[in-house]
Each structure stands twice: as C-alpha cells, then as structure tokens.
Amino acid sequence: MQTLRLYRSTVGKKAVMAVTGVALLLFVVGHMVGNLAIFSGPAAIDGYAAWLREIGIVWPLRFGLVIVVGLHMVAAVQLARRARKARPQGYEHGRRPQSYAARTMRWGGVVIALFVVYHLLDLTAGVANPHGVQGEVYNNLVADFRLWYVVLAYTIAVLALGLHLRHGVWSALQSLGVTTSRSIALVVAGVICAGYLSVPAAVFLGVVS
C-alpha cells in the first residue's frame, strides 16, 4: 500500500521517470556501443549479436524494455496532466514559456516510438529490410543504409532522441542541483547522436560496405 501511495504522488511519479530514464539511457548507450562494432567488420558485429542470443539475454531485455518504456510514458503523461491542472487558468498568450527541447518532448517521443516499431520490423523481424537475413547484422545494416530515405528516417529519429535525452538529462541533473547540468546534457546528447549517426554515414559514404 505504501508503494502504491508513493507512486500516486507527484514525487513518486518523478522517481519513476528518473529510474526508468536512467535504465533507458543505459540501454541506449549499450546499443550504440554494439552498433559501433560494425567498424570492426562482419565477424565482430555478427558475433556480438550471436553472443547476446547465446547467453539468453535478448528476450528478457525486450520484455524489460517494454515495461520500462510503458512506465516512463505513463508517468510522463500523468505528470503533464497534473502540471496543467495545477494552473487551470493557463498562461499569458495561451502558451507556457519553455525551451525548444521541452516543447518537442511530446512529439519527439512519438517519433521515437514510431521509429522503434519500424526498427523492430526492419532489423529484428527482417520484413522491412532489403536483405533481411536473420543473424547477418552487418549485411542487413549495409543494405539499409545504402538507401537515402532510410538514412534520412534514421537521422530524424536519432535527432529526436538527442533532443529527448538533452532535456531529460538536464532536468534530472538540475533537480540534483548540478550547476553544469545544461553543458553535461548537451555533451551526453551530442555523443550519443554522433555515435548512432556514424554508422549510417559510414555506410552511405562507402566507408563501410
């Protein structure tokens, strides 16, 4: 009962947002590091993917991510509703002053969610991939990122992720009283965006083929 009471409070929902946000950030970083194995050749990234399946972590990780993402989204929606109710008369000119990243958090989340669905159909199920052979991660990625529209969609999704991370990290660090929270958040988002975008850029430019 105490746990449920805490979750129903604003503090509890912010705690859920923070914990799930950290979990998702760790996944994003781990996934990025795995993607960078493509620069070591087919054996490295295909072997890495095979190792993940061999140790049996893939499906538990997927189920865990579904739960974490669900909690993160529910808590975010509930906190947004509470924020609106806290000031029902609204703001001057009908809009609350916010940073660009804060204003795009909602639509950024939608873009990321839609991309995740496509990403699963593309590189997990293989039905949306031009090569689509199970276990051939290297060839599947190369087949994808030779196409300009796939690179464009991937870039938009990664930039949306970057904005989302920038605002989330900044907000979390600011709550902890970190004076350099804005700079740290920008660096974190920049490194992750650069890491993810380096793969499609390398394939599209012929560095990886």
Secondary structure, DSSP 4 states (H G I P E B T S, - for coil): -HHHHHHHSHHHHHHHHHHHHHHHHHHHHHHHHHHGGGGG-HHHHHHHHHHHHHTT-HHHHHHHHHHHHHHHHHHHHHHHHHHHHHSTT--GGG-----HHHHTHHHHHHHHHHHHHHHIIIIIS-TTSSS--TT-HHHHHHHHHTSHHHHHHHHHHHHHHHHHHHHHHHHHHHHTT-TTHHHHHHHHHHHHHHHHHHHHHHHHTTS--
